[in-house]
């Protein structure tokens, strides 16, 4: 009976505790799929061992918890993901991650030096063009599958892998140079943001990815409208409290958390926020010629919007008609004088 009890207890511990060992590179980032269920109502803990230095303490959230460079979030499969940015040698060691009353994970993190992951990249592209950027990886991972994620407001979404591919995204891998190139065709405003590209490493009880960071900036949007038309301008943001929309010649003239240095007090301007997509929309109704100009919108990723408001079609027709009548009157007047 004692033997059975000991075996049963050991089985419970084995099911509740998972040991994970991962390797990242200094300057790069690491993304770990624990394959453990998120459990929204369970508080999450994360601490560095052996001193038990608290990183995340007793916090609950439906999808994401962030503390500095450390993030826990729920992926599309409902699993808890561990994301650590900008690794350094001090991050190496053992971590304890826990969902209160559900499970525990002990993760050993090794941090190595490699030139592949030192610097994040910034890429700028105009609307409608093709965005191209490259992702380096260590020679140790030439044959590992390549993968791309994109940061969302409350999660990080996988947008490319050998098993899943989104439209307009293509990848070519140069194994001799340990670089794979990414192309995003016909770029749209919502393509702007932070991309995480790297390699996918599988273990029988967990999955992890070694990540490089690419910031894709969408630079310009040109809109042409007529007077009395309406227009909607979509702006990307990654921070609920740092949205920017202003009319100015330079983005430096804008202020965060406001409209501009000279606040727009006009009922024709309204704002709607699609929090789940990280997009807020500026709506302008009953356009006027004086609304023409350069606007800047977004948060961290600033989009330049050039708005041109032409004279209304009906006014153009009326002006042409008036001119024709004027010419006809002159001709009649000349005829009468003759």
Secondary structure, DSSP 8 states (H G I E B T S, - for coil): -HHHHHHHHHHHHHHHEEEEEEEEETTSEEEEEEEEE--TTS-EEEEEETTTEEEEEEE--SSEEEETTEEEEE-TTSEEEEEE-S--GGG-EEEEEEETTTEEEEEEEEEE--GGGS--EEEEE-TTS-EEEEEE--GGGTTS-EEEEEE-SS-EEEEE-SS-B-TTEEEEEETTTTEEEEEE-S--GGG-EEEEEEEEEE-SS-EEEEEEEEEEEE-EEEEEEETT--EEEEEE-S-TT--EEEE-SSGGG--TTBS-SS----TTEEEEEEGGGTEEEEEE-S--GGG-EEEEEESSSEEEEEEEEE--HHHHHHHHHHHHHHHHHHHHHHHHH-
